Amino acid sequence: MSLNILIGILPALLWGVGPLIATKVGGRPIEQVMGTGYGQVIVGLIIYAFTRPSISFQEFLWPFLGGMAWSFAQFTQFSSFQKMNVSSAMPISTGLQLIEIPLCGVIFWGEWGSLDAKTIGFISIALLIVGVFSTSYVDKSVSRVKMNYKAGIPLLLIGSLGYTACSVFPRIPNASGIVGLLPQTIGMCLGAIVISFIMNGKSSVQLMKSKFTIKNGIIGLLGGLGTLAYLTSLSLNGVATSFPLTQMNVVVSTLGGLLILKEHKNRKELLFTIVGLILIVFAAVMIGRLS
């Protein structure tokens, strides 16, 4: 395996371990998202200090708003882990994003211009939908602690819109990754703090410096390094290769949930999960090659 491809896989590894770390470290969802925001903005500031890109008002505004949307999405995702589990929630979350983001590209930017591209693209989306349903399969004949899908899936649906905004908004001014990174990470951190004050009022001051918030900062540091690796991969491998490689994070988080967090699935559920992951990854590769 070449060094370029190894760099391309790094974002998937660094982003995929986030849910596992959050679950291991613990804390309330708001502490997890604030800690993640702290780590992200630290990486954003360090990269800006070394690169010093020129940033216009529009190039700051839209990535910043995307970062604010991300903080809301991250909060709903962490909240969903308490209703479901990582190995069930992450494939659904990733699948929804892989459906929404390409559709925004088609609707607003005219991507997939040819008939062949549209055909392959919409077949890929259909595979994603099947993959998402497959990974969320539950064998009702098995008696176990019941997961609250009715509460978890709406959180993932709402949150996916925030993740989509985080990817789509920076495209409005066509800001490059290096230009948009600092504004986006500032939005991520500030958004988490705003959510905390809306939900918790004055007690947010204590939450901002709690041990769980600080410990969850490692997720943001790793996530920020993942973003840097992705920007590097774009220049080394191109979008068509880099994009699908990042989607392997769903494999990392899902298998990590099963192997590290010891989330239980019986043989039938595990088979559906593996089939669903294969479909999601295959569809992500197909979509990436249309870029």
N, C-alpha and C positions, 0 to 999 in steps of 0.2 A: 504493500500500500504506500503511495507516494506521500511526501510531507504535505503537499497541498491538500490532499483529501483528508489527512489527519487533522489539519487546521479547520477544514470544512465541517468535520464531525464534532469538534470541540464545543460549538454552541449547543448542540443537542445534549451533550453530556452535562454542561454547566447549567443549562436551563432545566434539564430533566430531573436533576437532583433536588431542585428547589422544594417541590411538594414533600419529598422524603425528609429533608432537613426540617421543614416547618412542622411536620407531624412528630418528629423525634424531639425537637426542642420544646414544642408545646407553646402555650400562651393563647390568648384570645385572638380571633382573626384580625382584629384591629391592631394588636401588637405585632402580629406577623407581617401585616402589610406596611406598618410604619417602619419596622426594622428593615424590610426589603427596600423601602424608599430611601432610607439613610444610606444603605450600601450602594444603591444605584447612583445617587447624586455624588457620592464620594468619587466613584469611578468617572462619572461625567466631568467633574471638576479637574481631576488629574489629567484626563485625556485632553481637555480644553487647554490646560496649562502648557502642554507639550505641543499642541498643534495650532492654537490661536487662530481659528478660522474667522473670517468676517461674517457676521450674522445680521441680516436685515430684520426689520420689524415683523414682516410676514413669515420669515424663516424661523423667527422665535415664537410667534404666536401659535401657529398651527401645531408644531411639535409639542409645545407646552400644553395645549389643550388635549392633545393626544395622550400625554403623560398623565394629566388629570383623569382622563377616561380610563387609563390603564389602572390607576390606583383603585377606582371603583370596581373594575373587573377583577383585580387581584383580591379585593376584599370579599367579593361574592364567591370566588373560587375557594379561598381558604374557608369560608363559611360552609361551602358545599361539602368539604371534607368531613365536617362534623355531622352531616346528614347522611352521607354515603361513605365511601372510602376512596383513597387515591387511585387504586387500580380500576375502579369503576368510573370515577369522575373525570380523570384526565383524558381518556380517549374521546369522551363526549365533548369536552371542552375544545380539544384540538380539532376534532371533526367539524364542529360548528364554525370555528375560525376558518378552516380550509374551504368551507362552503361560502361563507360571507365575503371574505377578502377578494377571491377571484371574481365573484359576482359584481362587487363594487368596481373592479377594474374594467369589466365588460360594460357595465351600465354607464359609468362616468368618464372613462378614458378610452373606450372603444377597443379594448384589448380583445384577443381572440378574433381578429378581423375576418379571417377566411371561414368558409363553411366547414372545412375540415377541422380547423382549430376549435370552432364552436362545438362540433360533434364530439370531439375527443374531450373537451372541457366539461360538457354536460354529462357525458358518460362517467367521467371521473367523479363529478359531484354525486351522481347516483350511487356509485360504489362507496363514496364516503358515507352517505346516508345509511346504506346497508351495513357498513363497517361499524358505525356508531351504534346502531341498534343491536348488532351482534355482541359488541363488547359490554353492553349494559344488560345482557340476558341474565335473568335470575331463575334458577330452578326452584319453583314454588313447592316442590315435593320435599325439599330439605328444610328441616327445622333448625333455625339459627337466629341470632340477634338480627332483627329486621332492619334493613336500611330504608331510610325515608326518601325514596325516589320522588315522591310527590312534592317534597320541599326542596330536594337537592337539584333536580333538573331545571326548575324555573330559575334558580340562582345561576346555574350554568348558562342558560339561555340569555338571561339579562347581561351576565358578565361577558359573554362572547361579543356582544355589541361594543363593549368598552375596549376589548382587545382589538376588534376590527377598527375602531376609531383610532386607536394608537398606531395602527399600521397605515391607515388611509389618510388621516389628517396631514402628516408630513408631506404627502404627495401633492397636496394642493399648491404649495409654493415651490414644489419640486426640490425640496431641501435635501442635500446629500446627507449620508449617515453621520459624517463627522460634524457637519453644521448643525444637524438636528439633535445630536446626542445630548448636549448640555441642557438646552431648553426642555427636552422631553424628560430628562431625569429630575430636573427642578420641579416640573409638573407632577411627576410621580411622588416625590417626597411631600410637596405641599398638599397635593390631593389627599394623601393619607392622613395628614394632620387635620385638614378640614373635615374629613369624614369622622375622625375621632371626636372633634369638638361638637359636631352636629349630634353625634350619638351619645357622647358621654359628658359633655359640658366641662365643668371645672376639673373633674377627675382626669381629664385628658392630659393635664400637666404631669401627673404621676405616671400615666401610661407611656408617655413619650420617653421616659427615662427608666422604665421598668427593666428588670433583668431579662425578661422574655423579649422585649423590643430590641434591646442591644444584641442579644444572642442571635436573633433572626436577621441581624444586619449581614451575616455571612451569606444569606440567600441573595441579597442585593449585590454584594461584592462579586459573587460568582456570576450573577446575571449580567452585571456590567462588563465583566471580562468576557462573557459569552457574546455580548454585543460587539465588543472590540474584535473578537475572533471572527464574527460574522462579517464585519466590515472588511477585515483582511481577506477572508475567503472570497468575497465578492470580486476583489481585484485579482485574486489568484485563479479562481475557478469559474467566474462568471455567475450570473443570476440563475441560469437554467440548472446548474449543478448545485450551487450554494443553497437555494431555497429548499429543495426537497431534502437535502441533508439535515437541515435544521429541524425538520418535522420528525426526525428519529427521536426527539425528546419524549414523545408519547410512549415509545418503546421503553426508554430508560425509566420513566416515572411509573409506568404500569407494571413492568416486571419487577422494579424495585419495591413497589407496594406489595407484591406477592412474596418476594424472596426476603426482603429486608424488614418490612413492617409486618410480615406474616399474616397478610390479609387472606382469608380463606375463600377458595372457590373449589367446588367439586370437579370431577373430571369433565363432566358435560359443560359446565360453565367455563372451565379453563379452555376447552376446545373452541367454544364460541368466542372467547376473548382473543385467542391466538389468530383465529380466522379473521376477526374484526381488525386486529392490528395489521395483519398482512394486507387487507383491503385498503386501510387508511394509508399505509406507507406506499403501496402501489399507486393509489390515486394521487398522492402527493407528488410522486415522481412524475407521473403523467402531466399534472398541472404545471410542475416546475419546468418541464421541457417545452411548454407553450410560451414561456416568458420571453 
